[in-house]
Amino acid sequence: MAHADKVMIVTGATNGIGLITARELAATGARVVLVGRSARRLADTVALITQQTPAANLDTIQADLSSQADVLAVADTIKQRYDHIDVLLNNAGAFFTEHQLSVDGIEMTWALNHMAPFLLTTTLLDLLRASAPARIITVASAAHQGATINFDDLEGKTRFSGWKAYAQSKLANIMFTYELANRLLDSDVTANCLHPGFVATGFAQNNPGWFAKAFAVMQRYMAITPEKGAETSIFLARSDSVATTTGRYFDKCKPVPSSKISYDVTTQRRLWQQSLNMVK
Ligand SMILES: NC(=O)c1ccc[n+]([C@@H]2O[C@H](COP(=O)([O-])OP(=O)(O)OC[C@H]3O[C@@H](n4cnc5c(N)ncnc54)[C@H](OP(=O)(O)O)[C@@H]3O)[C@@H](O)[C@H]2O)c1
């Protein structure tokens, strides 16, 4: 992939896997659009990447992606500023131990991890199609193994488990990718997703006290570096070897099977419809 004039959008680019991914994509000469929720952290990230790659071609968009109005504003800004998109990388995501509601009244895990990539991608789909070849990449997780989509209570209203909510949202990332890839078969736009590994990032640090501390200790002993964790995202964004690969789940830069239920086409379609119904 030649990188001059490429436009690559990375959500959650102000920390962890997204920051490293944005940095490495910027080093290829692409224009990288960093989407983040804090103006200060965006400015810090621009400074950091520019320090390492002085010629980095960066743009920023501030948005709280758990808010649907903000997601739509991001899509509008992108459409105003760019006539094409080469890569849309849905990376932002988080884990919440407690039941919390987004500004739209949707459970946070579902709002941020699933609804945001769903809404951003589908709102940008015409531009992505017009930009073909283009790539849509979503950072999922091996945490989806064993999860189901609980259509009777998607938001854990009756009984909330942070882990179940997270695992369900990551299964939704994969099922969304598979359904999206099917819908894009008539185009030269690919849709793939990935597991980055267990990565030492700011992940889970938004949670209170003991949990954040215990998680950080686990990361210290068991997790890979953000540089290693970003490898599959970077590979999917820029490798010629996956230019036409679509509808696959990757781990360590290789396509691997996801859970059995993730391939269920009826559930994929139901999830798509249910997600549309949840757009405010
Ligand atoms: N770390 C792992 O072991 C692991 C494993 C499997 C999958 N993943 C997935 O990898 C992705 C990246 O996570 P990470 O590990 O790099 O975590 P991280 O270090 O916490 O980074 C998450 C990024 O998302 C941003 N973000 C969080 N909430 C946001 C919101 N409401 N609006 C906009 N941006 C928001 C964060 O912004 P701030 O800088 O402002 O916090 C940060 O830039 C996630 O989708 C996660 O589910 C991670």
The ligand as an SDF file (V2000), in Angstrom:
LIG
                    3D

 48 52  0  0  0  0  0  0  0  0999 V2000
   -5.6020   -4.0120   26.6400 N   0  0  0  0  0  0  0  0  0  0  0  0
   -6.0150   -5.2620   26.3780 C   0  0  0  0  0  0  0  0  0  0  0  0
   -5.5320   -6.2660   26.9530 O   0  0  0  0  0  0  0  0  0  0  0  0
   -7.0820   -5.4990   25.3430 C   0  0  0  0  0  0  0  0  0  0  0  0
   -7.3960   -6.8250   25.0000 C   0  0  0  0  0  0  0  0  0  0  0  0
   -8.3560   -7.0690   24.0410 C   0  0  0  0  0  0  0  0  0  0  0  0
   -8.9860   -5.9980   23.4230 C   0  0  0  0  0  0  0  0  0  0  0  0
   -8.6820   -4.7190   23.7730 N   0  0  0  0  0  0  0  0  0  0  0  0
   -9.3750   -3.6050   23.0830 C   0  0  0  0  0  0  0  0  0  0  0  0
   -8.4130   -2.7150   22.5700 O   0  0  0  0  0  0  0  0  0  0  0  0
   -9.0100   -1.4300   22.4060 C   0  0  0  0  0  0  0  0  0  0  0  0
   -8.0500   -0.3610   22.9210 C   0  0  0  0  0  0  0  0  0  0  0  0
   -7.9070   -0.5170   24.3240 O   0  0  0  0  0  0  0  0  0  0  0  0
   -6.5470   -0.2390   25.1090 P   0  0  0  0  0  0  0  0  0  0  0  0
   -6.1760   -1.5030   25.7570 O   0  0  0  0  0  0  0  0  0  0  0  0
   -5.5640    0.4560   24.2480 O   0  0  0  0  0  0  0  0  0  0  0  0
   -7.1120    0.7090   26.2700 O   0  0  0  0  0  0  0  0  0  0  0  0
   -6.7140    2.2100   26.7380 P   0  0  0  0  0  0  0  0  0  0  0  0
   -5.2610    2.3200   26.9530 O   0  0  0  0  0  0  0  0  0  0  0  0
   -7.6280    2.4900   27.8750 O   0  0  0  0  0  0  0  0  0  0  0  0
   -7.1040    3.1010   25.4770 O   0  0  0  0  0  0  0  0  0  0  0  0
   -8.4510    3.2900   25.1210 C   0  0  0  0  0  0  0  0  0  0  0  0
   -8.5790    4.4820   24.2160 C   0  0  0  0  0  0  0  0  0  0  0  0
   -9.9820    4.7220   24.0040 O   0  0  0  0  0  0  0  0  0  0  0  0
  -10.2830    6.0530   24.4310 C   0  0  0  0  0  0  0  0  0  0  0  0
  -11.6370    6.1730   24.9760 N   0  0  0  0  0  0  0  0  0  0  0  0
  -12.1250    5.6030   26.0970 C   0  0  0  0  0  0  0  0  0  0  0  0
  -13.3830    6.0170   26.3040 N   0  0  0  0  0  0  0  0  0  0  0  0
  -13.6760    6.8760   25.3050 C   0  0  0  0  0  0  0  0  0  0  0  0
  -14.8080    7.6480   24.9750 C   0  0  0  0  0  0  0  0  0  0  0  0
  -15.9080    7.6380   25.7470 N   0  0  0  0  0  0  0  0  0  0  0  0
  -14.7640    8.4220   23.8780 N   0  0  0  0  0  0  0  0  0  0  0  0
  -13.6560    8.4600   23.1030 C   0  0  0  0  0  0  0  0  0  0  0  0
  -12.5480    7.7680   23.3650 N   0  0  0  0  0  0  0  0  0  0  0  0
  -12.5680    6.9850   24.4590 C   0  0  0  0  0  0  0  0  0  0  0  0
   -9.2500    6.3800   25.4870 C   0  0  0  0  0  0  0  0  0  0  0  0
   -9.1620    7.7740   25.6710 O   0  0  0  0  0  0  0  0  0  0  0  0
   -8.3590    8.4260   26.9380 P   0  0  0  0  0  0  0  0  0  0  0  0
   -6.9310    8.5160   26.4860 O   0  0  0  0  0  0  0  0  0  0  0  0
   -9.0050    9.7470   27.0900 O   0  0  0  0  0  0  0  0  0  0  0  0
   -8.5660    7.5050   28.0940 O   0  0  0  0  0  0  0  0  0  0  0  0
   -8.0160    5.7560   24.8450 C   0  0  0  0  0  0  0  0  0  0  0  0
   -7.5150    6.5930   23.8290 O   0  0  0  0  0  0  0  0  0  0  0  0
  -10.3410   -1.4940   23.1220 C   0  0  0  0  0  0  0  0  0  0  0  0
  -11.3680   -1.6370   22.1690 O   0  0  0  0  0  0  0  0  0  0  0  0
  -10.2530   -2.7470   23.9810 C   0  0  0  0  0  0  0  0  0  0  0  0
  -11.5120   -3.3310   24.2110 O   0  0  0  0  0  0  0  0  0  0  0  0
   -7.7370   -4.4320   24.7230 C   0  0  0  0  0  0  0  0  0  0  0  0
  1  2  1  0
  2  3  2  0
  2  4  1  0
  4  5  1  0
  4 48  2  0
  5  6  2  0
  6  7  1  0
  7  8  2  0
  8  9  1  0
  8 48  1  0
  9 10  1  0
  9 46  1  0
 10 11  1  0
 11 12  1  0
 11 44  1  0
 12 13  1  0
 13 14  1  0
 14 15  2  0
 14 16  1  0
 14 17  1  0
 17 18  1  0
 18 19  2  0
 18 20  1  0
 18 21  1  0
 21 22  1  0
 22 23  1  0
 23 24  1  0
 23 42  1  0
 24 25  1  0
 25 26  1  0
 25 36  1  0
 26 27  1  0
 26 35  1  0
 27 28  2  0
 28 29  1  0
 29 30  1  0
 29 35  2  0
 30 31  1  0
 30 32  2  0
 32 33  1  0
 33 34  2  0
 34 35  1  0
 36 37  1  0
 36 42  1  0
 37 38  1  0
 38 39  2  0
 38 40  1  0
 38 41  1  0
 42 43  1  0
 44 45  1  0
 44 46  1  0
 46 47  1  0
M  CHG  2   8   1  16  -1
M  END
$$$$
